[in-house]
Amino acid sequence: MRKVLLPVDRSDVGFEPESLYSARLLNTSTSHRAFVRWVLGILGVLVVGLFLPWQQNVRGDGEVTALRPQDRPQVVPALIAGRIEAWNVSEGQYVTAGTPLVQISEVKEKFLDPALVERLEQQVDGKSASLDGKAAKVRALDTLIAALERNRVLGGGKARNKVQLYEAALAAAVLDSAVEQARFERRARLFAEGLNTRTEFEANQLRVQQANAKLVEKRQEYESARLDVESVEVEYAEKIAKARADRDATRSEIGEARAEVAKLQSEHASMRIRSGMYRIDAPQDGYIVQALMAGVGETVREGEALLTIAPARPEQAVVLYVKAMDVPLLKPGRKVRLIFDGWPALQFSGWPSVSVGTFGGVIRVIDAVETKQGKFRVVVTPDSADQPWPAQVRMGSGVHGWTMLDTVRLWFEIWRQVNGFPPSIRPEDAAPGLYPPTDGAK
């Protein structure tokens, strides 16, 4: 059976509905209406904020460095192997270029002689004097060869003149022999006919024999004179050949002596330079950062680092490491905002104009290959149109930076971040290609 609830008239008993808890909950309070208004106001601000301009950016972390390689911290090595004798500086000390840093001594047996430079110089002087003597000998041999050439000409002429003289005497002897032979033949006929005495016949026979003997003598003298001409040529040719051989041998010795002198001069110059390497000087103005070797008497190898020096006035720059997917969006000349470690800052990456404690920079260099795994090195220099970087920033300090890209609406940036899309840039702001186009490429 259904129960029917009848309305009750409570006016006669003095009962008020507002006194009930449920009834009070049905009433709308003023604090609730204020909360709703606050929520709607915040939502309106958020909606309006979605249409605010937002500058896209590419983030990267890095460190402070120097733009020029000579301004970066460098190690000072030992140019030669040796033993540390004395330290002339301490860590943290400011030094100027040429200041003595470390003194080392020789450890190689070949260079232990303290007077080695002077001894090498004496050897060079001795070899040079020997070289001068050999050169004088060559000049003397040249003079001797010239004299022998002249004597050969004179001796040959004299011998030829003698040949001509004996040739004339031989001709006269031939004629005398013929005359005496003809006279003898006539005397013999007269003697046979009895018209001449035996004494005259025998006298004519003797004169014929004497003429023939003289002819033989003159012929031998003539042949001997001819042989003298050849012997003079052979004698002087032998003397000249011997002088030339001595001259060539001396010239060869001069060449060897010059090579030895050059070798000794090279050793002397190298030793002089090596003696200057016993003292290691500061390569430039800077501060001694750290001594990599300790103590006195410790041996060092050639090229081993002794200490580190930081240049005094480096031209600062910042190295940022950017992901490979963001590198195509960058190009030299783009603006960068930087936050240095230890420097208070309030960052609004999308609104750089309201950021506090950030500093401006400009992209100077973008590496063509990755430096770290999946990241590329971007070198940033100070922006001359912005406030200067803090003087307290030191080399190696950490840096956080972001590169300014295109300006979009806030809602688009949120939508891009949610979907993981890359930033958008204008076509004219796109980074140029790394390599120039080849011939025929469009």
C-alpha positions in Angstrom: 0.0 0.0 0.0 1.4 3.4 -0.9 1.7 6.0 1.7 0.5 9.5 1.0 2.2 12.4 2.6 0.0 15.3 3.4 1.2 18.9 3.7 1.7 20.0 7.2 0.9 23.4 8.4 3.7 24.4 10.7 2.7 28.0 11.1 0.7 27.2 14.2 3.7 25.6 15.9 6.2 28.4 15.1 8.7 26.3 12.9 11.0 28.1 10.4 12.4 26.2 7.3 15.7 28.1 7.4 16.6 26.5 10.7 17.0 23.2 9.0 20.6 22.2 7.7 19.4 21.0 4.3 17.6 24.1 3.7 20.6 26.2 4.5 22.6 24.2 1.9 20.1 25.1 -0.8 20.8 28.7 -0.3 23.6 30.3 -2.6 26.3 32.0 -0.5 28.2 35.2 -1.6 31.6 33.5 -1.2 30.7 30.9 -3.8 29.7 33.5 -6.3 33.1 35.2 -5.8 35.0 31.9 -6.4 33.1 31.4 -9.7 34.0 34.9 -10.8 37.7 34.3 -10.0 37.7 31.1 -11.9 36.1 32.7 -14.9 38.5 35.7 -14.7 41.5 33.4 -14.6 40.2 31.4 -17.5 39.7 34.6 -19.5 43.2 35.7 -18.8 44.5 32.3 -19.9 42.5 32.5 -23.1 43.8 36.0 -23.8 47.3 34.9 -22.9 47.1 32.2 -25.5 47.2 34.9 -28.2 50.2 36.7 -26.8 53.4 36.7 -28.9 55.9 34.1 -28.0 59.4 33.9 -29.5 60.5 30.4 -30.2 64.0 29.4 -29.2 66.6 26.6 -29.3 68.2 25.8 -26.0 71.7 24.6 -25.3 74.2 24.3 -22.4 77.9 24.9 -22.5 80.7 26.8 -21.0 82.8 30.0 -21.2 85.8 29.8 -23.4 88.1 32.0 -25.5 87.4 32.9 -29.1 91.0 32.8 -30.2 93.0 29.6 -29.7 95.9 31.5 -28.2 93.7 32.9 -25.5 92.7 29.5 -24.2 94.5 27.9 -21.2 97.6 26.0 -22.4 100.1 23.6 -21.0 103.7 24.5 -21.0 105.8 21.4 -21.9 109.4 20.5 -21.4 111.1 20.9 -24.8 113.8 18.4 -23.9 114.2 15.6 -21.5 115.8 16.7 -18.3 115.8 17.0 -14.5 113.9 19.7 -12.7 116.4 21.9 -10.9 114.3 24.9 -9.6 110.8 26.3 -9.8 110.6 30.1 -10.3 106.9 30.6 -9.9 104.0 29.4 -7.8 100.3 28.6 -8.6 98.1 31.7 -9.0 101.0 34.0 -9.8 100.7 36.5 -12.6 103.6 36.3 -15.1 104.5 38.2 -18.2 105.8 36.7 -21.5 109.4 35.6 -21.1 109.3 35.1 -17.3 111.4 32.1 -16.2 109.1 29.4 -15.0 111.2 26.2 -14.5 114.9 25.5 -14.7 115.9 22.0 -15.8 119.3 20.3 -16.3 120.6 17.7 -18.8 120.3 14.0 -18.2 121.5 12.5 -21.5 125.1 11.3 -21.5 125.8 12.9 -24.9 125.2 16.4 -23.6 126.6 16.2 -20.1 129.8 18.0 -20.9 129.3 21.6 -19.7 131.8 22.9 -22.3 130.2 21.0 -25.2 129.3 24.2 -27.0 132.8 25.6 -26.8 134.3 22.3 -28.0 132.0 22.1 -30.9 133.0 25.7 -31.8 136.7 24.7 -31.7 136.0 21.7 -34.0 134.2 24.0 -36.4 137.2 26.4 -36.4 139.7 23.6 -36.9 137.7 22.1 -39.8 137.3 25.5 -41.3 141.0 26.1 -41.2 141.7 22.7 -42.8 139.2 23.7 -45.5 141.0 26.9 -46.1 144.3 25.0 -46.4 142.8 22.5 -48.9 141.4 25.4 -50.9 144.9 27.0 -51.1 146.3 23.6 -52.2 143.8 23.6 -55.0 144.8 27.0 -56.1 148.5 26.0 -56.0 147.8 22.9 -58.1 145.9 25.1 -60.6 149.0 27.3 -60.9 151.2 24.2 -61.3 149.0 22.7 -64.0 149.1 26.1 -65.9 152.9 26.1 -65.6 153.2 22.6 -66.9 151.0 23.4 -69.8 153.2 26.3 -70.7 156.4 24.1 -70.3 154.9 21.4 -72.4 154.4 23.9 -75.2 157.9 25.3 -74.8 159.5 21.8 -74.4 157.6 20.5 -77.4 158.7 23.5 -79.5 162.3 23.1 -78.4 162.3 19.4 -79.3 160.7 20.0 -82.7 163.3 22.7 -83.4 166.0 20.1 -82.5 164.4 17.6 -84.9 164.5 20.2 -87.6 168.2 20.9 -86.9 169.1 17.2 -87.0 166.9 16.8 -90.1 169.1 19.4 -91.8 172.3 17.8 -90.6 171.0 14.4 -91.8 170.4 15.9 -95.2 173.9 17.4 -95.3 175.3 14.0 -94.2 173.4 12.2 -96.9 174.7 14.7 -99.5 178.3 14.4 -98.2 178.0 10.6 -98.3 176.8 10.7 -101.9 179.5 13.0 -102.9 182.2 10.9 -101.3 180.8 7.8 -102.8 180.8 9.3 -106.3 184.4 10.6 -105.7 185.5 7.1 -104.5 184.0 5.5 -107.5 186.0 7.8 -109.8 189.2 7.2 -107.8 188.6 3.5 -108.0 188.3 3.6 -111.8 191.5 5.7 -112.0 193.2 3.3 -109.6 192.1 0.4 -111.8 193.5 2.1 -114.9 196.7 2.8 -113.0 196.2 6.6 -113.1 196.0 6.9 -109.3 198.1 5.6 -106.5 197.0 3.2 -103.9 197.5 5.7 -101.2 195.1 8.1 -102.8 192.6 5.2 -103.4 192.8 4.1 -99.8 192.4 7.8 -98.6 189.2 8.1 -100.7 188.0 4.9 -99.4 188.5 6.1 -95.8 186.6 9.4 -96.5 183.7 7.3 -97.9 183.6 5.3 -94.8 183.7 8.4 -92.6 180.9 10.0 -94.6 178.8 6.9 -94.2 179.5 6.8 -90.5 178.6 10.4 -90.1 175.4 9.7 -92.0 174.5 6.9 -89.7 175.3 9.2 -86.7 173.1 12.0 -88.0 170.3 9.6 -88.8 170.5 8.3 -85.2 170.5 11.8 -83.8 167.5 12.7 -86.0 165.6 9.6 -84.7 166.6 10.4 -81.2 165.3 14.0 -81.6 162.0 12.7 -82.9 161.7 10.4 -79.9 162.5 13.4 -77.6 159.5 15.2 -79.0 157.2 12.3 -78.1 158.9 11.9 -74.7 158.4 15.6 -73.9 154.7 15.2 -74.6 154.5 12.0 -72.6 156.5 13.5 -69.7 154.5 16.7 -69.4 151.2 14.8 -70.0 152.1 12.5 -67.0 153.0 15.5 -64.8 149.8 17.4 -65.7 147.6 14.3 -65.2 149.2 13.7 -61.7 148.7 17.4 -60.8 145.1 17.2 -62.0 144.5 14.0 -60.0 145.9 15.7 -56.9 143.7 18.7 -57.5 140.6 16.6 -58.0 141.4 14.6 -54.9 141.9 17.8 -52.9 138.5 19.1 -54.2 136.9 15.9 -53.1 138.5 16.4 -49.7 137.2 19.9 -49.7 133.7 18.6 -50.3 133.9 16.1 -47.5 135.4 18.8 -45.2 132.6 21.2 -46.1 130.1 18.5 -45.2 131.8 17.9 -41.9 131.9 21.6 -41.2 128.2 21.9 -42.0 127.5 19.0 -39.8 129.6 20.5 -36.9 127.9 23.9 -37.4 124.5 22.2 -37.3 125.5 20.4 -34.1 126.9 23.6 -32.7 123.8 25.6 -33.5 121.5 22.8 -32.2 123.5 22.6 -29.0 123.3 26.4 -28.5 119.6 26.2 -29.0 119.3 23.2 -26.7 121.3 25.1 -24.0 118.6 27.8 -24.2 115.9 25.2 -23.5 117.2 24.5 -20.0 115.2 27.5 -18.9 111.4 27.3 -19.7 109.8 30.7 -20.1 106.2 31.9 -20.1 104.9 31.9 -23.7 102.5 34.9 -22.9 101.0 37.0 -20.2 98.8 35.1 -17.8 98.3 33.3 -14.5 99.8 30.0 -13.4 96.8 27.8 -13.0 98.3 24.4 -11.9 101.7 22.8 -11.7 101.4 19.3 -13.3 104.9 18.2 -12.0 106.0 18.5 -8.4 109.3 18.7 -6.5 112.9 19.3 -7.5 115.1 16.6 -9.0 112.2 14.9 -10.8 112.9 13.8 -14.3 110.7 14.8 -17.2 110.4 13.4 -20.7 110.6 15.5 -23.9 107.2 17.2 -24.5 105.8 16.3 -21.1 103.6 19.0 -19.6 104.9 20.9 -16.6 102.2 23.4 -15.8 99.1 25.2 -17.1 98.9 28.9 -17.8 95.7 30.9 -18.4 96.0 34.0 -20.6 95.5 37.3 -18.7 93.2 39.1 -21.2 91.3 36.5 -23.3 88.6 37.5 -25.8 85.7 35.7 -24.2 83.2 33.6 -26.0 80.6 30.9 -25.1 80.4 27.4 -26.5 76.9 25.9 -26.5 76.1 22.3 -27.4 72.9 22.1 -29.5 71.0 19.0 -30.5 71.5 17.9 -34.1 67.8 18.4 -34.9 68.0 22.1 -34.0 71.3 22.9 -35.8 69.5 23.5 -39.2 67.5 26.3 -37.6 70.7 28.2 -36.6 73.0 30.4 -38.6 75.8 32.9 -37.8 74.4 36.2 -36.7 71.4 35.0 -34.8 70.8 36.5 -31.4 71.3 34.4 -28.2 70.4 35.0 -24.6 72.7 33.7 -22.0 72.6 32.9 -18.2 76.0 32.4 -16.5 76.3 30.0 -13.6 76.5 31.9 -10.3 74.9 35.0 -11.8 71.3 35.6 -10.5 68.8 35.7 -13.3 65.0 35.5 -13.9 64.4 33.9 -17.2 61.5 34.1 -19.6 62.8 32.4 -22.7 59.8 33.4 -24.9 59.8 37.0 -23.7 63.5 38.0 -23.6 62.5 41.7 -23.1 61.2 40.9 -19.6 64.1 38.5 -18.6 66.3 39.7 -15.8 70.0 38.9 -15.4 70.5 37.5 -18.9 73.1 38.7 -21.4 73.1 39.0 -25.1 75.2 37.2 -27.6 75.6 36.5 -31.3 76.3 33.2 -33.0 79.8 33.4 -34.5 80.6 29.8 -35.6 78.7 26.5 -36.0 80.8 23.4 -36.3 80.4 21.3 -39.4 80.6 18.0 -37.5 79.3 16.9 -34.2 81.5 17.5 -31.1 79.6 15.5 -28.6 77.4 12.5 -29.2 74.4 13.9 -31.2 75.3 17.5 -30.4 77.0 20.3 -32.4 79.2 23.1 -31.0 78.0 26.6 -31.4 80.4 29.5 -30.6 78.7 32.7 -29.3 80.4 36.1 -28.9 79.2 39.1 -27.0 76.5 41.2 -28.6 77.9 44.8 -28.9 74.3 46.2 -28.9 73.6 44.6 -25.5 75.1 45.1 -22.0 78.6 43.6 -21.6 79.1 40.2 -20.0 80.0 40.2 -16.3 83.7 40.7 -15.6 83.5 38.0 -12.8 82.8 35.2 -15.3 85.8 32.9 -15.5 86.9 30.5 -18.2 85.1 27.2 -18.0 82.1 28.5 -16.1 78.8 26.9 -17.0 76.4 28.7 -19.4 72.8 28.1 -20.3 71.6 29.8 -23.5 68.8 29.9 -25.9 68.8 31.1 -29.5 66.0 33.4 -30.6 63.9 32.1 -33.6 60.6 33.2 -35.1 57.8 34.9 -33.1 54.5 32.9 -32.9 51.3 32.9 -30.7 51.5 31.2 -27.3 48.8 28.7 -28.2 50.8 27.6 -31.3 53.9 27.1 -29.1 52.0 25.0 -26.6 50.4 23.0 -29.4 53.9 22.5 -31.0 55.4 21.4 -27.7 52.6 18.9 -27.1 52.9 17.4 -30.5 56.8 17.5 -30.5 57.0 19.5 -33.7 60.2 21.5 -34.5 60.2 25.3 -34.3 59.1 27.2 -37.3 61.3 29.9 -38.9 60.8 32.2 -41.9 62.4 31.1 -45.1 64.7 34.1 -45.3 66.0 33.2 -41.8 66.8 29.6 -42.7 70.5 28.6 -42.2 72.4 28.4 -45.5 73.7 25.0 -46.8 77.1 23.9 -45.4 78.6 23.1 -48.7 78.4 25.2 -51.9 76.4 23.7 -54.8 78.3 21.8 -57.4 78.3 22.8 -61.1 74.9 22.3 -62.6 73.2 22.0 -59.3 70.0 24.1 -59.0 
